[in-house]
Amino acid sequence: MKLSIIDLPKVRYNDAWNLQKKLHSLKVEDKISDTLILLEHYPVITLGKFGKGSNILKTKEELSFLGIECYQVERGGDVTYHGPGQLVGYLIFKIDGVKNFVLKIENTLIKLLENYGIRASIDPKNPGVWIENRKIAAIGITIKRSVSFHGFALNINNNLTPFSYIVPCGLKDKKVTSMKEETHLPLSIEDIKEKISKLFTTEFGFQEYKIFKFSSYMEDSILASLLEDL
């Protein structure tokens, strides 16, 4: 059993969203392997299906002036921010249990952070990965026809100021942090992508993984590569 990993640079949210939908359809039909997309986003705020618009503290006009897009999507969870310096992972996996699936994502991220001397944990009441009351990774997924999409966002060396434009995940009494904030070390997203690829492969019980690296967003090439590799 093989995990396919799509390694992309910065991608606009709407492009990645459309790609996920196409990959989801292909996975439902068993035309591709389980697939993990790793990328960064240009600044964007997303609101989950049942999220509260009141948790976005700026108007669309204000966000537009700041260069931040805004979308409401079908994932779980409330509101979050994505931007450069944050690693986003989208999982197009066939699954048989939501709770265990989310736990494996959390465990993978916790093991990654251990590599950098960061002790993180799980909050049973709130999905994601935490350092005390500071959230370092958010998780929001959707399951349709036993196949997942959407995923996680890990704060690495991204600017945390935009999180003040929202109530992150709808939790007013929690804070947001990043790997840079916790370690004060130079961090390479490319190195972290490599480590996280290996950790996901192990945690989810894949025998191997294959990375498809693209220097720019090329939807047709991505789809063709996965279909040819099955």
N, C-alpha and C positions, 0 to 999 in steps of 0.2 A: 504494500500500500504506500503510495507516494503522495507527498504534499507538493503542490505547485506554488511557487512564490513569485509574484509580480512585483518587481522593484522599480518604482517610479520616482521621478523628482517631484518638484512642486506641481500640483494639479489643481485646477479650479474645482470647487465642490460639485457643481452640476455635472461636469464631465465624469468625475469619479462615481457619482450617484447613478448616472446612466450606464456606466460600465458595470457596476454591481448588478443592476437589474438584468442586463444581458447575460452575465455570468450565472446569475441565479437561475434563469430559465434553462441555460445549458446544463447546469448541475442537476436540476429537477429531472431532466431527460437523460442523466448519466452520460453526457457527452464530454465532460471534463472531469479531472480529478478534483478533490477538495483543494481550494485555492485561497491563499492568503495574499492580500494586496498590502504593500507597505509604501507609504508616501508621506509627503507633507502637503498642507493646503495653503493657498493664499488666504488672507484673513476672512473668516466667515463665522457667523453664529448660526447654530442649528437648534431647532426646537422639536422635541419629540412629539409623537402623535397625541399624547394626552398632557403635554406640557402647558404651562400657564404663560400666556403672552405677557402678563404683568411682571414676569421675572426677567424680561428684557427691559433694561432701565433707560435706554435711549430710543428715540424715534428712528424710523427707517431713514429719514432725511439726515439725521445726525450720524447714523452709522455709515450711510453712503458718503458723507463728507469725510469720514475717517477711513474710507476705503474698505469697509467691511460689508460683505454681502450677508443676506439673511434668508434662511429657508426653514419651512416646517416640513418634517419628513416622517416616515412611518416607523422609525425605531422606537424602542422604549426609552424611558428616562425623560428628563425635563430639558433644560437649556444648557448648552455648552458652547465653548469657543474653540476654533481651530486656527492655527497660524504657523508661519515658518518657525522652525526650531522645535516643533512638536511632532512626534512620530504617530501617525494614524495607521491602524491596521484594520482592514476589512476582511471578514472571514466568510467565505462562501463554502460552507461545510454541510454535509448531510449529517444530521444529529438525531439522537433518540431520547434526549432529556435536557431540558433547558437549564435546570439548576446545576447539574454536573458540568455542562458545557461552560457556563459562566465561571464556575469554580476553577476549571482548568485554565481559562484565560487569566484569571486573577493569580493563580499559582505560578503561571509562566512569567508574568510581570514581576512578581515578588522575587522569583529566582534570578531574573535579570538584574534587578536592583541590588541583590546581594553581591553581585559581581563588582559593584561600585561602592561597597561598604554601606549601603543604605538599608536599614532595617524597616521593612514595611509590613503591613498586615491587612486583613480583611475586616470590614465592619459588617456584621450579620444583617444590620438594618438598612445599610446603604451599599449598593453595588459599587465596585471600583477598588482601587488600591490606596491605602492610607498610611500616613506617618503621623500617628496620634490623631489630631483633628484636622490635619492638612491633607487634602486630596492631591495625589500625584498622577493618578491615572483614572480616567472615566471610562465606563463601559455602557453601551447602549446597543441592543441588537433587536432584530426582527426575525421571526421564524415563519416561513410560509412553505407548506407542502414538505415539511421536515427538512428544509434547507435554510440555513441562516444567511443573513447579510447584515451590513453595518458592523460595528465591532468596538475597538478601544482607541483611546487617545492618551499617549504618554507624554507628559511634559518633560522635555529634556533641557533645552536652553532657550526656550521661547520667552518672549516678552509677556509677563503676567498682567500688565496693566489692563488689557482688554477684558479680563475677567471681572474687573470692577464695573463694566458696562452691563453686567447681568447678575442674577443671583445663581451662581453655578449649581447646576443640578437641582435648583429650587431649595437649596439648603442654606438658610440665612445664618446659621450659627457655625458654619464650617469655613475653612480657608483653603486656598489653593497654593501648591508649591511645585517645584520642579527639581530635576536632578541637579541642575547647576546651583540652585538655591541651597540644596542640602549638602553638596560636596565642595562647592567653590573650585571645581576642577574643569579644565578644558574637556569638552565632550564631543565625540565624533558620531554623528547620526549614522554614517555608513558603517562604523564599527558596531554600533548598537543593532542595526539591521541584521548584520551577520550573526551576532550572538542570539538575537531573538528568533531568527530562522531555525537555528539548531535547537533552541529550547522548545519552540512550538512542536517541532518534529518529535522530540522525545516525550513531551508531556501528553501529546495526543496519540502516541503509539504508532506513528508512521515509521516505516522501515527506511525511508530515504526522502530527500527533498531535492527539488530542482529549481534554481533561480532563473527567471527570465528578466533580464535587466534592460530597461529602456531609458535612453537619454532624454526623451520627450514623450508626451502623451500621444500615442498612436493606436487608437482603438482597434482598427482593422488588423494591425500587426499583432496586437495582444491576443485578440480572439483567435487568429489563425495559428499562432504559436501554441496555444493551449489545445486547440482541436487536433492539431497535427501530432501532438505529443502523447495523446491518450493511448 
